[in-house]
């Protein structure tokens, strides 16, 4: 491997006397691009190769302090920042050196921003902008603008960020004066501000420009990756899921060809999870949110971690996975508490340190202006500052107490949430059990009704045969039996036995199917079985219900397919889907006639094998589901027949059986007046899906 060289040292050997402005510009580029160790090496090389003036020393120390900002702020760092300001102020007053003071103020603004003292940071940047304006330094004026936008973003002052950035973005002359990286930074910050202000059209407009530009740039895969992911995020929130997937595929292809940092990988996984959520692929979405959480935590990406936990909780709540949602909310609460605790300690130290320096500066300023009058007024100033410190300490203590009270209230709320969740789960189990009993009652009544016909036929046949035999016996006893009487008896007995045999066989078949279905639904075991058998048994038991609604059934299932799964759960799901089609599809509303004739009812069941999964579809031509109801169809207690005997748990029970017992997925496709299609995707071997 060839040794890496220091760009500034290399430039010194190539150019004996490069300008200090050029060297400081290179240092800023290294710091802006995150090459911090390289920047420190450049500072060391610059000190060794140049005679550094007092003003340039201030500027170098400002950049060294900026490098330290990747760590937590300490009292020593605060002291260094204010000492730098004091030296820069002296250079400005004595020698009218604008640049050292401007750069020291920018360094101080970074400290104040990290301490969440946004107003002080903006004030420091305002002074720096005034100094750069006097120098007519457009490059550093843009650096001030960029840092101002970051501070406004951190303070959630997005409209103010837009107000500052828009004049630059819409000014062609200003944009032309920026280099590629500066222009990119400006437009990315503007698009982000629009996004937070819920202005998706404006955010997408600039993001599309950046993405189109990134496609034309060579050797910048990281830029293409970021722009593709950012534009995909805009697209998925506006419902353009296919476009979002395509953009994420571009980002992933770029990542594979040119490995991106772990931080960027977190953004990719997070957006994959969002697309899965918006596509109703809840199981996949939850798994991806877990992966995004782990990546963000390993990289200390706390804002991304917070968003991943919040979106995961929202996804689980939408899917009805209450335990998963509660776990995500707990993790979110723990993250907020840890960040609040760290922020409190950091802010307390920073505020007290900055207040102490402010007091010292005020004393020095007063000393310069008033000389011998200092003692009395200084004592009063000290008294006021001490009182301010006491008030500040009191406010900190009040805040700590308020946080303790808030934590206690959260603990109580969490206990209540747990209690209500257990009560809700118990109530849902009771309602599900009640629905199962009602469904079983309907099945028993249907089977009993279906048995009446064959058993009645058999009874009638045996009764007729008994009457014929009795008449023949009397004729024999009275010695008037004829050959034709015997022939008639044989014919009647043969006909009657045939009717009785066929009727009893039909009854035995019905009882056998009902018994098989009952055993399957009560066993809850993983077995090898043919799905066609479960479908046939279910249709046989549901025949009375289907016949009452004049439903024609088409079953297109491969009889050779074998599953290793839970046949009882599959039978319950089929029963629920058929009952739902009969009750809501064919029994609700009036379908428009076709050519003056009543519209017929059709139910189609089909099954195919696709990529190690068995895809089972149940499709009807009923009244369909309105678009506003489609996303809530699997929610517990949701029904369009409230108060008409429907509990709203049928499809929810089917969803739970498919996703939990059968380890598969269920999707619903429908539109008002266009029928309904339910698609089950089940693993061929339930153990391999576990």
VMD Tcl script that draws the C-alpha trace (Angstrom):
set ca {
  {0.00 0.00 0.00}
  {1.38 3.43 -0.91}
  {1.75 5.86 2.04}
  {-0.80 8.67 2.19}
  {0.69 12.13 1.76}
  {-0.31 15.39 3.40}
  {-1.89 17.61 0.68}
  {-0.64 20.83 2.30}
  {2.93 19.50 2.67}
  {2.79 18.33 -0.93}
  {1.61 21.75 -2.08}
  {4.47 23.38 -0.21}
  {7.03 21.25 -2.04}
  {5.36 21.99 -5.39}
  {4.85 25.68 -4.72}
  {7.49 27.31 -2.51}
  {5.21 30.13 -1.38}
  {1.51 29.21 -1.49}
  {-0.83 31.83 -0.11}
  {-2.15 31.44 3.45}
  {-5.69 31.97 2.14}
  {-5.28 28.92 -0.10}
  {-3.89 26.79 2.76}
  {-6.70 27.79 5.13}
  {-9.20 27.06 2.34}
  {-7.82 23.53 2.03}
  {-8.02 23.07 5.79}
  {-11.70 24.07 5.74}
  {-12.42 21.62 2.92}
  {-10.82 18.80 4.93}
  {-12.85 19.68 8.02}
  {-16.10 20.13 6.04}
  {-15.66 16.71 4.40}
  {-14.98 14.96 7.73}
  {-11.25 14.30 7.13}
  {-10.40 15.52 10.62}
  {-7.18 13.56 11.23}
  {-5.87 14.74 7.87}
  {-6.75 18.30 8.87}
  {-4.75 18.01 12.13}
  {-1.78 16.70 10.17}
  {-2.11 19.66 7.80}
  {-2.13 22.14 10.72}
  {1.03 20.56 12.14}
  {2.72 20.67 8.74}
  {1.71 24.32 8.23}
  {3.20 25.35 11.61}
  {6.45 23.62 10.79}
  {6.82 25.16 7.33}
  {5.58 28.74 7.91}
  {6.18 31.64 10.26}
  {2.73 32.00 11.84}
  {1.49 35.50 12.73}
  {-0.67 36.17 15.79}
  {-3.77 36.45 13.64}
  {-3.08 33.20 11.76}
  {-2.39 31.44 15.07}
  {-5.89 32.43 16.23}
  {-7.31 31.04 13.00}
  {-5.40 27.75 13.37}
  {-6.52 27.31 16.98}
  {-10.12 27.94 15.92}
  {-9.86 25.00 13.52}
  {-8.24 22.81 16.19}
  {-11.15 23.56 18.51}
  {-13.61 22.72 15.73}
  {-11.95 19.31 15.47}
  {-12.53 18.75 19.21}
  {-16.26 19.39 18.80}
  {-16.71 15.72 17.86}
  {-16.31 15.05 21.62}
  {-18.43 16.18 24.56}
  {-17.89 19.82 25.55}
  {-15.64 20.26 28.60}
  {-14.90 23.30 30.74}
  {-11.37 23.41 29.30}
  {-12.76 23.65 25.76}
  {-15.10 26.49 26.79}
  {-12.15 28.34 28.38}
  {-10.12 27.93 25.19}
  {-12.97 29.27 23.04}
  {-13.41 32.42 25.14}
  {-9.65 32.94 25.40}
  {-9.57 32.80 21.60}
  {-12.32 35.44 21.42}
  {-10.36 37.72 23.81}
  {-7.20 37.49 21.69}
  {-9.15 38.05 18.46}
  {-10.91 41.09 19.97}
  {-7.54 42.62 20.87}
  {-6.23 42.04 17.32}
  {-9.36 43.66 15.92}
  {-9.13 46.71 18.20}
  {-5.36 47.22 17.82}
  {-4.71 46.15 14.20}
  {-8.18 46.08 12.60}
  {-7.79 42.38 11.75}
  {-11.31 41.26 10.81}
  {-10.69 37.66 9.78}
  {-9.30 36.21 13.09}
  {-12.25 37.65 15.04}
  {-14.79 36.39 12.47}
  {-13.36 32.85 12.57}
  {-13.17 32.87 16.39}
  {-16.84 33.93 16.50}
  {-17.77 31.07 14.15}
  {-15.91 28.66 16.44}
  {-17.79 30.04 19.45}
  {-21.09 29.74 17.55}
  {-20.39 26.03 17.00}
  {-19.87 25.56 20.76}
  {-23.04 27.49 21.56}
  {-25.03 25.49 19.01}
  {-23.87 22.17 20.43}
  {-24.89 23.43 23.89}
  {-28.38 24.19 22.44}
  {-27.91 27.94 22.99}
  {-29.30 28.73 19.57}
  {-29.97 32.44 20.15}
  {-26.38 33.06 21.32}
  {-25.01 31.03 18.39}
  {-27.03 33.06 15.87}
  {-25.85 36.29 17.51}
  {-22.20 35.18 17.19}
  {-22.76 34.28 13.53}
  {-24.39 37.67 12.94}
  {-21.22 39.43 14.13}
  {-19.09 37.15 11.93}
  {-21.26 37.93 8.89}
  {-20.81 41.65 9.50}
  {-17.02 41.22 9.50}
  {-17.04 39.09 6.32}
  {-19.33 41.61 4.61}
  {-16.79 44.33 5.32}
  {-14.15 42.10 3.68}
  {-16.57 41.26 0.79}
  {-15.69 37.59 1.36}
  {-18.53 35.73 -0.40}
  {-17.06 32.30 0.30}
  {-17.05 32.73 4.06}
  {-20.40 34.53 3.98}
  {-21.76 31.30 2.51}
  {-20.09 29.29 5.30}
  {-21.92 31.49 7.81}
  {-25.17 30.91 5.92}
  {-24.61 27.14 5.90}
  {-23.90 27.03 9.64}
  {-26.90 29.29 10.31}
  {-29.12 26.85 8.42}
  {-27.78 23.95 10.51}
  {-28.46 25.81 13.77}
  {-31.98 26.72 12.62}
  {-32.60 23.07 11.70}
  {-31.38 21.87 15.10}
  {-33.68 24.43 16.77}
  {-36.59 23.27 14.52}
  {-36.89 26.81 13.09}
  {-37.48 25.52 9.57}
  {-39.34 28.53 8.17}
  {-36.48 30.80 9.26}
  {-34.06 28.41 7.51}
  {-36.11 28.67 4.31}
  {-36.15 32.48 4.58}
  {-32.34 32.52 4.78}
  {-31.68 29.92 2.05}
  {-34.29 30.77 -0.60}
  {-32.68 34.09 -1.73}
  {-29.44 32.21 -2.49}
  {-31.20 29.29 -4.22}
  {-33.19 31.60 -6.54}
  {-30.28 33.93 -7.31}
  {-28.46 32.56 -10.37}
  {-25.51 34.91 -9.89}
  {-24.97 33.82 -6.29}
  {-25.30 30.14 -7.22}
  {-22.76 30.57 -9.99}
  {-20.26 31.92 -7.44}
  {-20.45 28.71 -5.36}
  {-18.43 25.59 -6.00}
  {-20.15 22.23 -6.51}
  {-19.99 21.19 -2.84}
  {-21.26 24.55 -1.58}
  {-24.16 24.53 -4.03}
  {-25.01 20.96 -3.03}
  {-24.97 21.82 0.69}
  {-27.26 24.82 0.10}
  {-29.88 22.89 -1.87}
  {-29.85 19.86 0.44}
  {-30.48 22.08 3.46}
  {-33.28 23.90 1.62}
  {-34.96 20.63 0.55}
  {-34.76 19.31 4.12}
  {-36.39 22.48 5.48}
  {-39.22 22.21 2.95}
  {-39.71 18.58 3.95}
  {-40.07 19.42 7.64}
  {-42.55 22.18 6.75}
  {-44.77 19.63 4.92}
  {-44.06 21.21 1.54}
  {-43.36 17.98 -0.40}
  {-43.68 19.57 -3.84}
  {-40.91 22.13 -3.12}
  {-38.71 19.52 -1.40}
  {-39.13 17.07 -4.28}
  {-38.38 19.79 -6.88}
  {-34.91 20.52 -5.45}
  {-34.21 16.89 -4.61}
  {-34.96 15.85 -8.20}
  {-32.52 18.51 -9.44}
  {-29.81 17.19 -7.10}
  {-30.46 13.58 -8.10}
  {-30.35 14.39 -11.82}
  {-27.09 16.27 -11.26}
  {-25.64 13.35 -9.24}
  {-26.31 10.98 -12.17}
  {-24.02 13.11 -14.36}
  {-21.11 13.21 -11.89}
  {-18.29 10.69 -12.11}
  {-16.42 9.36 -9.09}
  {-18.99 10.61 -6.57}
  {-20.89 7.45 -5.53}
  {-21.53 8.78 -2.02}
  {-23.37 11.80 -3.46}
  {-25.45 9.60 -5.80}
  {-26.28 7.30 -2.87}
  {-27.44 10.19 -0.63}
  {-29.51 11.85 -3.35}
  {-31.20 8.59 -4.38}
  {-32.12 7.79 -0.76}
  {-33.35 11.36 -0.07}
  {-35.52 11.42 -3.20}
  {-36.86 7.93 -2.41}
  {-37.90 9.19 1.02}
  {-39.84 12.05 -0.57}
  {-41.48 9.67 -3.04}
  {-42.63 7.09 -0.50}
  {-44.32 9.69 1.73}
  {-46.27 10.94 -1.29}
  {-47.42 7.40 -2.13}
  {-45.12 6.73 -5.12}
  {-43.88 3.41 -3.74}
  {-42.69 1.90 -7.03}
  {-40.57 4.99 -7.77}
  {-39.20 4.89 -4.21}
  {-38.23 1.23 -4.63}
  {-36.47 2.00 -7.90}
  {-34.46 4.80 -6.30}
  {-33.47 2.61 -3.36}
  {-32.36 -0.07 -5.83}
  {-30.10 2.57 -7.43}
  {-28.70 3.43 -3.99}
  {-28.14 -0.22 -3.14}
  {-26.42 -0.89 -6.48}
  {-24.17 2.11 -5.85}
  {-23.42 0.84 -2.34}
  {-22.43 -2.60 -3.66}
  {-20.15 -1.15 -6.34}
  {-18.66 1.55 -4.06}
  {-19.13 0.64 -0.37}
  {-20.65 3.57 1.53}
  {-20.17 4.34 5.22}
  {-22.19 2.56 7.87}
  {-24.02 5.84 8.55}
  {-25.35 5.92 4.99}
  {-26.25 2.21 5.20}
  {-28.57 3.08 8.11}
  {-30.53 5.53 5.90}
  {-30.94 2.83 3.24}
  {-32.28 0.22 5.68}
  {-34.60 2.79 7.32}
  {-36.17 3.70 3.96}
  {-36.51 0.01 3.03}
  {-38.46 -0.44 6.27}
  {-40.71 2.54 5.48}
  {-41.55 1.13 2.03}
  {-42.37 -2.29 3.51}
  {-44.62 -0.58 6.07}
  {-46.46 1.50 3.47}
  {-46.86 -1.68 1.36}
  {-48.56 -3.43 4.34}
  {-45.65 -5.89 4.62}
  {-45.65 -5.48 8.37}
  {-43.48 -8.48 9.31}
  {-40.72 -7.45 6.89}
  {-41.04 -3.80 7.97}
  {-40.63 -4.65 11.67}
  {-37.52 -6.74 10.93}
  {-35.98 -3.89 8.88}
  {-36.79 -1.33 11.60}
  {-34.92 -3.59 14.07}
  {-31.94 -3.67 11.69}
  {-32.02 0.14 11.28}
  {-32.18 0.52 15.06}
  {-29.10 -1.69 15.57}
  {-27.12 0.13 12.84}
  {-28.03 3.58 14.21}
  {-27.14 2.55 17.76}
  {-23.76 1.13 16.70}
  {-22.94 4.43 14.91}
  {-24.39 6.69 17.68}
  {-26.85 8.15 15.14}
  {-29.31 9.26 17.80}
  {-31.77 11.27 15.59}
  {-32.05 8.35 13.15}
  {-32.42 5.92 16.07}
  {-35.29 7.99 17.47}
  {-37.08 8.07 14.09}
  {-36.57 4.31 13.60}
  {-38.12 3.55 17.00}
  {-41.05 5.93 16.39}
  {-41.81 4.55 12.92}
  {-41.49 0.98 14.19}
  {-44.04 1.68 16.93}
  {-46.44 3.31 14.43}
  {-46.07 0.34 12.05}
  {-46.72 -2.19 14.84}
  {-49.76 -0.24 16.05}
  {-51.18 -0.16 12.52}
  {-50.60 -3.94 12.21}
  {-52.22 -4.64 15.59}
  {-48.95 -5.95 17.08}
  {-49.43 -4.35 20.46}
  {-46.53 -6.05 22.26}
  {-44.10 -4.96 19.53}
  {-45.51 -1.42 19.61}
  {-45.16 -1.22 23.40}
  {-41.56 -2.51 23.22}
  {-40.71 0.16 20.62}
  {-42.31 2.91 22.72}
  {-40.32 1.74 25.76}
  {-37.06 1.89 23.79}
  {-38.03 5.34 22.51}
  {-38.71 6.53 26.07}
  {-35.38 5.13 27.29}
  {-33.55 6.90 24.45}
  {-35.27 10.22 25.21}
  {-34.43 9.88 28.89}
  {-30.75 9.13 28.25}
  {-30.45 12.03 25.79}
  {-32.25 14.37 28.16}
  {-29.94 13.37 31.00}
  {-26.79 13.87 28.89}
  {-28.14 17.16 27.53}
  {-28.94 18.39 31.03}
  {-25.43 17.68 32.32}
  {-23.77 19.09 29.20}
  {-25.97 22.18 29.04}
  {-25.58 22.89 32.76}
  {-21.77 22.80 32.52}
  {-21.73 24.82 29.29}
  {-24.18 27.48 30.50}
  {-22.40 27.94 33.81}
  {-19.03 28.15 32.08}
  {-20.28 30.64 29.48}
  {-22.00 32.70 32.16}
  {-18.77 32.85 34.12}
  {-16.88 34.02 31.05}
  {-19.59 36.58 30.30}
  {-19.16 37.94 33.82}
  {-15.38 38.14 33.36}
  {-15.78 39.93 30.03}
  {-18.22 42.39 31.56}
  {-15.79 43.11 34.40}
  {-12.88 43.69 32.02}
  {-14.97 45.94 29.79}
  {-16.14 47.95 32.75}
  {-12.58 48.23 34.03}
  {-11.39 49.65 30.72}
  {-14.15 52.26 30.63}
  {-14.54 53.39 34.23}
  {-11.21 52.80 35.95}
  {-11.44 53.79 39.64}
  {-15.24 53.57 39.81}
  {-14.97 49.80 39.45}
  {-15.15 48.66 43.06}
  {-18.68 49.72 43.97}
  {-20.27 48.90 40.66}
  {-18.29 45.65 40.33}
  {-19.56 44.55 43.71}
  {-23.13 45.26 42.58}
  {-22.50 43.43 39.32}
  {-21.12 40.44 41.25}
  {-24.15 40.48 43.51}
  {-26.49 40.50 40.52}
  {-24.57 37.76 38.76}
  {-24.50 35.64 41.91}
  {-28.25 36.14 42.23}
  {-28.59 35.09 38.60}
  {-26.49 32.01 39.30}
  {-28.68 31.16 42.29}
  {-31.81 31.58 40.17}
  {-30.27 29.45 37.45}
  {-29.38 26.74 39.95}
  {-32.92 26.94 41.33}
  {-34.36 26.61 37.84}
  {-32.12 23.61 37.21}
  {-33.32 22.02 40.44}
  {-36.95 22.74 39.51}
  {-36.34 21.18 36.10}
  {-34.81 18.10 37.72}
  {-37.82 17.79 40.02}
  {-40.17 18.25 37.08}
  {-38.30 15.52 35.21}
  {-38.59 13.22 38.24}
  {-42.35 13.93 38.43}
  {-42.65 13.34 34.70}
  {-40.82 10.02 35.03}
  {-43.11 8.98 37.85}
  {-46.16 9.90 35.75}
  {-44.71 7.91 32.84}
  {-44.20 4.89 35.10}
  {-47.82 5.09 36.28}
  {-49.01 5.51 32.70}
  {-46.95 2.52 31.59}
  {-48.48 0.37 34.33}
  {-51.96 1.47 33.26}
  {-51.11 0.77 29.61}
  {-49.94 -2.73 30.59}
  {-53.14 -3.33 32.55}
  {-55.35 -2.05 29.72}
  {-53.37 -4.11 27.20}
  {-53.90 -7.27 29.26}
  {-57.61 -6.50 29.66}
  {-57.94 -5.82 25.94}
  {-56.10 -9.03 25.07}
  {-58.36 -11.01 27.44}
  {-61.49 -9.41 25.97}
  {-60.28 -10.13 22.44}
  {-59.61 -13.76 23.34}
  {-63.14 -14.07 24.77}
  {-64.67 -12.46 21.68}
  {-62.61 -14.64 19.36}
  {-63.68 -17.72 21.31}
  {-67.30 -16.56 21.12}
  {-67.01 -16.07 17.37}
  {-65.49 -19.54 17.05}
  {-68.41 -21.02 19.01}
  {-70.91 -19.11 16.87}
  {-69.17 -20.32 13.71}
  {-69.22 -23.88 15.06}
  {-72.94 -23.51 15.85}
  {-73.59 -22.35 12.29}
  {-71.60 -25.29 10.95}
  {-73.48 -27.80 13.15}
  {-76.83 -26.32 12.12}
  {-75.81 -26.45 8.46}
  {-74.61 -30.04 8.70}
  {-77.78 -31.05 10.57}
  {-79.89 -29.42 7.87}
  {-77.81 -31.12 5.17}
  {-78.21 -34.51 6.88}
  {-82.02 -34.18 7.01}
  {-82.44 -34.89 3.29}
  {-80.40 -38.14 2.94}
  {-81.61 -39.49 6.29}
  {-85.24 -38.64 5.41}
  {-84.84 -40.36 2.05}
  {-83.35 -43.47 3.72}
  {-86.14 -43.53 6.30}
  {-88.82 -43.18 3.62}
  {-87.24 -45.95 1.52}
  {-87.08 -48.37 4.48}
  {-90.68 -47.51 5.42}
  {-91.90 -48.29 1.87}
  {-89.90 -51.53 1.84}
  {-91.44 -52.49 5.19}
  {-94.95 -51.88 3.87}
  {-94.27 -53.95 0.73}
  {-92.80 -56.82 2.77}
  {-95.80 -56.79 5.15}
  {-98.27 -56.93 2.26}
  {-96.36 -59.81 0.66}
  {-96.34 -61.72 3.96}
  {-100.14 -61.41 4.31}
  {-100.62 -62.64 0.75}
  {-98.40 -65.64 1.50}
  {-100.30 -66.49 4.71}
  {-103.66 -66.24 2.91}
  {-102.33 -68.47 0.13}
  {-102.88 -65.84 -2.58}
  {-99.26 -65.07 -3.38}
  {-98.53 -64.90 -7.10}
  {-95.34 -64.91 -9.11}
  {-95.89 -61.33 -10.22}
  {-96.28 -60.29 -6.56}
  {-92.82 -61.72 -5.82}
  {-91.34 -59.96 -8.84}
  {-92.88 -56.63 -7.75}
  {-91.56 -57.19 -4.20}
  {-88.06 -57.81 -5.52}
  {-88.19 -54.65 -7.64}
  {-89.44 -52.49 -4.78}
  {-86.87 -53.93 -2.38}
  {-84.06 -53.34 -4.89}
  {-85.15 -49.76 -5.56}
  {-85.62 -49.00 -1.89}
  {-82.27 -50.49 -0.90}
  {-80.57 -48.46 -3.63}
  {-82.16 -45.22 -2.36}
  {-81.33 -46.08 1.28}
  {-77.72 -47.02 0.40}
  {-77.07 -43.81 -1.56}
  {-78.70 -41.63 1.10}
  {-76.79 -43.24 3.96}
  {-73.51 -42.99 2.01}
  {-74.16 -39.25 1.52}
  {-74.90 -38.84 5.23}
  {-71.78 -40.80 6.17}
  {-69.65 -38.62 3.86}
  {-71.02 -35.42 5.43}
  {-70.42 -36.70 8.94}
  {-66.89 -37.79 7.99}
  {-66.00 -34.39 6.50}
  {-67.44 -32.55 9.46}
  {-65.54 -34.84 11.84}
  {-62.28 -34.34 9.88}
  {-62.72 -30.55 9.90}
  {-63.50 -30.53 13.62}
  {-60.42 -32.64 14.39}
  {-58.21 -30.40 12.24}
  {-59.43 -27.17 13.84}
  {-59.03 -28.50 17.38}
  {-55.63 -30.18 16.98}
  {-53.41 -27.09 16.27}
  {-50.58 -29.40 15.17}
  {-48.03 -29.13 12.39}
  {-48.76 -31.99 9.99}
  {-48.16 -32.97 6.40}
  {-51.43 -32.64 4.48}
  {-52.86 -31.78 1.09}
  {-54.52 -28.34 1.08}
  {-57.15 -29.62 -1.37}
  {-58.49 -31.95 1.37}
  {-58.92 -29.06 3.79}
  {-60.60 -26.98 1.06}
  {-62.96 -29.83 0.10}
  {-63.91 -30.48 3.75}
  {-64.54 -26.80 4.38}
  {-66.68 -26.40 1.24}
  {-68.69 -29.51 2.12}
  {-69.46 -28.20 5.60}
  {-70.21 -24.71 4.25}
  {-72.46 -26.07 1.47}
  {-75.77 -25.10 3.17}
  {-74.60 -21.48 3.59}
  {-73.34 -21.27 0.03}
  {-76.50 -22.86 -1.36}
  {-78.73 -20.44 0.59}
  {-77.01 -17.50 -1.18}
  {-76.94 -19.36 -4.53}
  {-73.14 -19.15 -4.68}
  {-71.35 -21.02 -7.44}
  {-67.91 -22.26 -6.36}
  {-64.94 -22.84 -8.71}
  {-62.05 -24.71 -7.07}
  {-58.80 -24.72 -9.08}
  {-56.30 -26.38 -6.75}
  {-53.45 -28.79 -7.55}
  {-54.34 -32.01 -5.73}
  {-50.68 -33.13 -5.61}
  {-49.38 -30.21 -3.52}
  {-48.42 -31.12 0.07}
  {-47.87 -28.66 2.93}
  {-46.21 -29.14 6.29}
  {-48.27 -26.71 8.33}
  {-51.32 -26.42 10.59}
  {-54.38 -27.75 8.71}
  {-56.75 -26.65 11.47}
  {-55.62 -23.02 11.21}
  {-55.96 -23.14 7.41}
  {-59.50 -24.53 7.73}
  {-60.47 -21.77 10.17}
  {-59.05 -19.11 7.82}
  {-60.99 -20.53 4.85}
  {-64.19 -20.67 6.92}
  {-63.77 -17.03 7.96}
  {-63.05 -15.87 4.39}
  {-66.05 -17.77 2.93}
  {-68.35 -16.46 5.69}
  {-67.03 -12.94 5.10}
  {-67.72 -13.23 1.34}
  {-71.26 -14.52 1.96}
  {-72.11 -12.03 4.70}
  {-70.41 -8.86 3.40}
  {-69.84 -9.56 -0.30}
  {-73.13 -11.20 -1.28}
  {-75.34 -10.30 1.66}
  {-74.70 -6.53 1.83}
  {-76.05 -4.20 -0.82}
  {-77.67 -5.08 -4.11}
  {-75.47 -5.84 -7.11}
  {-76.60 -4.22 -10.35}
  {-78.35 -6.64 -12.76}
  {-76.69 -7.78 -15.97}
  {-78.91 -7.52 -19.10}
  {-82.00 -7.33 -16.90}
  {-81.12 -10.58 -15.07}
  {-80.06 -10.78 -11.39}
  {-76.31 -10.92 -10.97}
  {-75.03 -14.41 -10.06}
  {-72.71 -15.05 -7.12}
  {-69.34 -16.65 -7.83}
  {-66.61 -17.76 -5.43}
  {-63.27 -18.87 -6.86}
  {-60.59 -20.71 -4.87}
  {-57.20 -21.26 -6.53}
  {-53.81 -22.43 -5.31}
  {-50.34 -22.40 -6.87}
  {-46.74 -22.98 -5.75}
  {-44.40 -19.98 -6.16}
  {-40.82 -19.74 -4.84}
  {-41.14 -22.26 -1.99}
  {-44.49 -20.80 -0.96}
  {-48.07 -21.90 -1.49}
  {-50.23 -19.01 -2.78}
  {-53.92 -19.56 -2.03}
  {-56.47 -17.07 -3.41}
  {-60.12 -16.70 -2.41}
  {-61.95 -14.40 -4.82}
  {-65.60 -13.32 -5.04}
  {-67.60 -11.06 -7.36}
  {-69.54 -9.37 -4.56}
  {-69.98 -5.70 -3.75}
  {-66.30 -5.18 -2.82}
  {-64.76 -2.91 -0.16}
  {-64.63 0.89 -0.23}
  {-61.17 2.41 -0.53}
  {-61.40 4.17 2.84}
  {-62.15 0.84 4.56}
  {-59.49 -1.27 2.83}
  {-56.54 -0.29 5.04}
  {-58.56 -1.02 8.21}
  {-60.10 -4.33 7.17}
  {-57.74 -6.43 9.33}
  {-58.06 -4.16 12.39}
  {-59.82 -5.73 15.38}
  {-63.46 -4.62 15.91}
  {-63.66 -2.89 12.52}
  {-66.94 -3.73 10.74}
  {-69.39 -2.04 8.39}
  {-72.30 -3.94 9.99}
  {-72.01 -2.59 13.52}
  {-75.08 -3.51 15.57}
  {-76.18 -6.09 12.96}
  {-74.59 -9.16 14.51}
  {-71.01 -8.60 13.26}
  {-68.20 -8.33 15.84}
  {-65.48 -7.07 13.47}
  {-63.12 -9.90 14.47}
  {-63.50 -12.28 11.50}
  {-60.77 -10.90 9.23}
  {-58.63 -9.99 12.24}
  {-58.76 -13.62 13.42}
  {-57.85 -14.74 9.88}
  {-54.92 -12.27 9.88}
  {-53.62 -13.58 13.22}
  {-53.94 -17.22 12.17}
  {-52.09 -16.59 8.88}
  {-49.25 -14.51 10.35}
  {-48.81 -16.38 13.67}
  {-49.98 -20.00 13.27}
  {-49.25 -20.42 9.54}
  {-46.17 -18.10 9.51}
  {-47.37 -16.50 6.26}
  {-48.75 -13.28 4.85}
  {-52.26 -12.18 3.89}
  {-53.12 -9.43 1.41}
  {-56.46 -7.89 0.49}
  {-57.28 -6.49 -2.97}
  {-60.65 -4.88 -3.57}
  {-62.58 -1.87 -4.79}
  {-66.19 -0.81 -4.38}
  {-68.39 -2.83 -6.77}
  {-65.43 -4.89 -8.08}
  {-65.46 -7.89 -5.76}
  {-62.76 -8.90 -3.32}
  {-59.59 -11.00 -3.65}
  {-57.76 -12.36 -0.58}
  {-54.28 -13.78 -1.20}
  {-52.53 -16.05 1.32}
  {-48.79 -16.68 0.92}
  {-47.83 -19.68 3.06}
  {-44.46 -21.46 3.44}
  {-44.45 -25.04 2.11}
  {-42.65 -26.12 5.26}
  {-43.59 -24.15 8.35}
  {-40.36 -25.09 10.18}
  {-38.15 -23.54 7.50}
  {-40.04 -20.24 7.88}
  {-39.63 -20.11 11.63}
}
mol new
graphics top color blue
foreach p $ca { graphics top sphere $p radius 0.5 }
foreach p [lrange $ca 0 end-1] q [lrange $ca 1 end] { graphics top cylinder $p $q radius 0.2 }
display resetview
